[in-house]
Amino acid sequence: MLNFISNFRQLCTTHFFIFKTACKKSKLIITTISLFLLLIIILQIHLIFYCKNVIPFHSVIIFLILTILSFGVSIYTLFQTLNLEKVNKILEDEKLHNKALKVMHDGIRVFKHDFSNIMQALEGYIINDDIIRFKKVF
C-alpha cells in the first residue's frame, strides 16, 4: 500500500506542474482526495458486480458519476486555490521590487538636486571670476 501511495505521488508530481510548487499541506490534501476517490470507485465497482440484485444498476452508476464529478470539482478548486496563492506570492514579490525601485529613484532625485546646486554654485564662482572662494569651498 505504501508503495502504491509513493508511486501515485510520483505520478502526480511528474504530471501536474502546480503539484510541484504546492506546499506539503496541499500535496497531502490532493493525495487524500485522490485516494478517497479511488476507494469510492472500488466500492462502486463492488456494488455493481456483487449487489446488482439489491441495488438498481442505474442508481449505482449515477452515484458513481456524481462522486467522480464532486471529486473532480474539489481537485479543480484546490488547483485554482494553489494557482491563486502562487499569483499572490508573485504579486507580493513585485510589490517589494517596486518599493525598492521607488527608494532608488528617490535617492537619484536627491543626488540630481544636490548635483544641480553644486553646478550652479560653480557656475556662479566662474562667472564672477571668484577663484579664491571657488578654491575655499571646493
N, C-alpha and C positions, 0 to 999 in steps of 0.2 A: 504494500500500500504506500509506504514512504517513497519507494522508487517511482511509483506512478505519479505521486504528487510532485516530486522533483522533476520528472520528465514533463509534466504538464506546465510547471512554472517555466522550464526551459523553453517549451514551445511558445508560451505567451511572451516571454522575454524576446525571443528572436522575431516574432511576427508582429508584435504591437510596439511601435516606437514610443507611444505615450507610457506604456508599461515600464520602459527603461528609465524614464525620467520621474516615475512616481516614487513617493516615499514608501517606507516599509508598511505603514498602516494601510495605504491604498492598495498595495500589492496583496496584502493579506485579505482585504475585502474582496478584491477581484477573484482571487483564488477560491475563497469561501463560497462566493456566489456561484462560480463555475462548478464547484464540486456539488453544491446543493442541486443545481440544475441536472447534473449527471445522475445524481441519486434519484431525483424525481423521475427522470426519463426511464431509468432502470425499473423503478416501481411501476410506472405506467405500462411498460412492456410486460412486466409480470402480470398486471391486471388484465391486459389484453389477452394473453395466452392461457392463464390459469383460472381466471374468474370470468370468462366470457359468458357463462350461463347465468351468473348472478347479476352482473352489471352490464347494461347495454353497451355495445361496442362503440356506437357513435358518441355516447356520453364520455367514455374514456378518451377518445380521440379529441373531442372538443376541449376537455380539461387539459390534455397534454399540449395542445396548440396554445391555449390561453396561458399555461405555465411557461412555455418557451417564450411567448411574447412578453410576458411580465418580466422574466429574467433578462430578456434582450433589452427592454426599456431600462431596467436597473443598471445594466452594464453600460449602455449608451449614456445614461445620465451621469454615471460615475466618470466615464471618459470625458464628457463635457466639463465636469467639475474639475478634473485634473488639468484639462486644457486651459480652463479659466484661471486656475492657480498659476500655471506656467506663464500665461499672458500678464497676470498681475505682478508676478516677480520681475518680468522683463520691464514692465511699466515703472515699477519702483526703482529698478536699476537706471532706467533712462531719466527719471526724476533726479536721482543723485548726480548723474553725469551732467544734467542741465544745470543743477545748482553749482557744481564745481566750475563749469564754464562761465557762469554768471560772476562768480567770485574772481576768476581770472580776468574777465572783461572789465570789471570794476577796477582791478589793480592796474590794468593797462590804461584805462581812462585817467586814473590819478597820475600815473607816470607821464602821460601825454600832457596833462595840465601843468605839472611841475616843469617838464622839459620846455614847454612853450614859455613859461615865465622866465626861466633861465636864459633862453634865447632872446627874449625881449630885453632883459637886463643887459646882456652882452651887446646887443644892437645899440642900446642907449649909450653905453660906455664908448663904443666905437664911433658912433655918430658925433658925440660930444668930444671926441678925442681925449678922453679921460683915462689914460693908460695907467696912471698911479692907482686910481680906485679899482680899475679892472684887475690889476695885479693883486691888490689888497683883498678883494672879495674872492677871486678865483685863484 
